Amino acid sequence: MISHILHIPFPEQLDDVVWAQKWAQVKWLIENKMVAPKQPV
């Protein structure tokens, strides 16, 4: 999901800080109903 929404081809190659920032962005998008997860987060 992260790679699709944020256009990151290999999210597993991100360092922990950048990965956490990207995950926070995804959570914000979900909370503001801009994207919807397939399963509850």
Sine and cosine of phi, psi and omega as CSV:
sin_phi,cos_phi,sin_psi,cos_psi,sin_omega,cos_omega
0.00,0.00,-0.72,0.70,-0.03,-1.00
-0.87,0.50,-0.73,0.69,-0.05,-1.00
-0.90,0.43,-0.59,0.81,0.00,-1.00
-0.94,0.35,-0.74,0.67,-0.07,-1.00
-0.94,0.35,-0.68,0.73,-0.08,-1.00
-0.99,-0.16,0.09,1.00,0.04,-1.00
0.84,0.55,0.75,0.66,0.06,-1.00
-0.95,-0.32,0.92,-0.40,-0.09,-1.00
-0.91,0.41,-0.57,0.82,-0.05,-1.00
-0.71,-0.71,0.98,0.20,-0.05,-1.00
-0.88,0.47,-0.43,0.90,0.00,-1.00
-0.93,0.37,-0.23,0.97,0.01,-1.00
-1.00,-0.02,-0.06,1.00,0.03,-1.00
-0.97,0.25,0.53,-0.85,0.10,-1.00
-0.96,0.29,0.21,-0.98,-0.13,-0.99
-0.87,0.49,-0.62,0.78,-0.04,-1.00
-0.92,0.39,-0.74,0.67,0.00,-1.00
-0.91,0.42,-0.66,0.76,0.01,-1.00
-0.87,0.49,-0.69,0.73,0.01,-1.00
-0.90,0.44,-0.62,0.79,0.04,-1.00
-0.91,0.42,-0.69,0.73,0.01,-1.00
-0.91,0.41,-0.63,0.78,0.03,-1.00
-0.91,0.42,-0.62,0.79,0.06,-1.00
-0.89,0.46,-0.61,0.79,0.05,-1.00
-0.90,0.43,-0.68,0.74,0.01,-1.00
-0.90,0.43,-0.70,0.71,0.02,-1.00
-0.87,0.50,-0.64,0.77,0.03,-1.00
-0.89,0.45,-0.68,0.73,0.03,-1.00
-0.88,0.48,-0.64,0.77,0.02,-1.00
-0.92,0.39,-0.73,0.68,-0.03,-1.00
-0.88,0.47,-0.53,0.85,-0.01,-1.00
-1.00,-0.09,0.24,0.97,0.10,-0.99
0.84,0.54,0.54,0.84,0.07,-1.00
-1.00,0.02,-0.41,0.91,0.14,-0.99
-0.66,-0.75,0.37,-0.93,0.01,-1.00
-0.79,-0.61,0.79,-0.62,0.04,-1.00
-0.95,0.32,0.43,-0.91,0.07,-1.00
-0.93,0.36,-0.56,0.83,0.02,-1.00
-0.80,-0.60,0.45,-0.89,0.02,-1.00
-0.85,0.52,0.61,-0.80,0.01,-1.00
-1.00,-0.04,0.00,0.00,0.00,0.00
